[in-house]
Amino acid sequence: MKPTVSPQQHAGAFSDRIESFAKPTAGALRFGRLFLALPLMGLTLLSACSPDEDVAPPANNKMEHRIEFSIAKAKEYNEIIYDDAKAELNLTISVEDLRNGSNTILWDTVFSLRHLREFPAPDAPLVIKKDISRIAAAHEALRLSNSTRYFDRNNTTWAAAESEIVPRDFPRAKVEIAL
């Protein structure tokens, strides 16, 4: 039978160092505990967030936006077919309740029926700027809408409408309208 030999006997002059590596120091124990605690804290924080929860409103519950409507005709409309073509434009800024879909109009304006050629040129659009500052609940959002009704010389009518919600954290919004 062979005699049992310990690792210290084979290490010779390094036997005292091998023993010190085998025993963890107090600092290494603290680091190990911290290393295990960090992932556990991260998992706890991630599980506390839910995608179904509403985003918290700003601390002062205030919506502050600068809205710009840029209005221009899509082209020059020089052809004869557009001689009696007219358009009516309606712009609206409202607060929408996202729970039930109701709207409260904050501002609106109408460009009454006029010839398409009377609207501003594409290279020099009409810009309307509106500043909105309003206290609003977390379930309310700002909605920008525009609707256009067109009439041709045969009294044929057609319409186009667009609408978009402006997120609370976007302080500036620009709507470009081409007639």
Secondary structure, DSSP 8 states (H G I E B T S, - for coil): ------HHHHHGGGHHHHHHHHS--HHHHHHHHHHHHHHHHHHHHHHH--TTS-----TT-EEEEEEEEEEE-SS---SGGGTT-EEEEEEEEEEEETTT--EEEEEEEEEEEEEGGGS--TTS-EEEEEEEEEE--TTEEEEEEEEEEEE-TT--EEEEEEEEEE-TT--EEEEEEE-
